[in-house]
Amino acid sequence: MNGLNATTELKLKARMTNVDELNYTIQVYPLNIEWKYADPEYIINEHRFKNDSVRQIIRNVVLKYKDFMYGTIKVGSKDYLFEVQVPKGFDTGNLKEIITQIGTEIKDEIMKNENEIETFRKFLEETEF
């Protein structure tokens, strides 16, 4: 697995784990980068995300889709980044957009953090006190 850089897209993969009368339950996990879960946070590309941060990114993306009536968003597993229920009949094109956008938001957060660290490191190297 490779690390992320400005040109690398964070790829996510989903697997269906349950079906009921109204919903499919899917678990989504990163596909093309190193990641792990160490309670209470995920480590993705050496960047630490608290469970609540991951949940908030997902909520922010999902709320843009009015017809996506999701149940709970589960985070905090070594097996997946998040788990969510998808209503039966939900447009798969929109689902792909949602999951892709979540990946983009996570990558953007990682890149922002890495740029901030690099800027501060450069400041320390160039500055005498």
SULUR-V365448 format. One record per residue. RES is the residue in one small letter. PSI is psi in degrees with one decimal (999 if undefined). OMEGA is omega in whole degrees, -180 to 180 (none if undefined). Layout:
# SULUR-V365448
RES;PSI;OMEGA
RES;PSI;OMEGA
This chain:
# SULUR-V365448
m;147.4;-177
n;166.0;174
g;170.2;178
l;146.5;167
n;-176.3;-173
a;-26.0;-177
t;-8.0;-179
t;133.4;176
e;136.8;174
l;114.5;-179
k;133.5;176
l;149.6;179
k;142.5;179
a;146.2;173
r;141.7;179
m;130.6;-178
t;-16.5;-179
n;152.2;175
v;132.0;172
d;-167.1;-176
e;-32.5;-173
l;-24.7;-169
n;157.5;164
y;138.3;173
t;125.4;179
i;149.1;173
q;133.9;-176
v;137.0;-178
y;153.5;177
p;141.4;-175
l;-36.1;-169
n;16.1;178
i;163.3;175
e;137.4;176
w;156.4;175
k;166.3;178
y;127.7;175
a;104.2;-173
d;126.6;8
p;36.3;-175
e;159.2;172
y;146.7;172
i;110.9;-177
i;117.6;-179
n;41.8;179
e;8.9;177
h;134.9;-178
r;129.0;177
f;122.4;172
k;151.7;178
n;-45.5;-178
d;-32.2;178
s;-43.7;177
v;-46.4;180
r;-41.1;-178
q;-40.2;176
i;-45.8;-179
i;-47.1;179
r;-45.3;-179
n;-39.6;179
v;-48.7;-175
v;-35.0;-178
l;-18.4;178
k;-15.3;-178
y;96.8;-174
k;-32.8;-177
d;2.2;178
f;92.0;-179
m;95.7;-177
y;155.7;175
g;-116.6;180
t;153.2;172
i;114.6;180
k;132.7;173
v;167.9;177
g;47.0;-180
s;146.0;176
k;-11.8;-177
d;-21.6;-178
y;158.6;177
l;-44.1;175
f;158.9;177
e;136.9;-178
v;153.6;174
q;133.1;178
v;125.6;180
p;136.9;175
k;140.0;-180
g;-4.9;178
f;138.3;-177
d;122.3;-178
t;-28.2;175
g;-43.0;177
n;-37.6;178
l;-42.1;177
k;-43.0;177
e;-44.5;-178
i;-50.0;-177
i;-39.2;177
t;-43.2;180
q;-38.1;176
i;-44.8;177
g;-42.1;179
t;-43.2;-180
e;-41.0;178
i;-45.0;179
k;-44.5;180
d;-40.1;178
e;-41.3;178
i;-46.3;-178
m;-40.3;178
k;-44.9;180
n;-44.6;-180
e;-39.4;178
n;-40.1;179
e;-43.8;178
i;-45.0;-179
e;-40.2;178
t;-43.5;180
f;-41.4;178
r;-44.2;179
k;-41.7;177
f;-46.5;-179
l;-37.9;179
e;-35.9;-174
e;-8.1;-173
t;133.4;172
e;141.5;-178
f;999;none
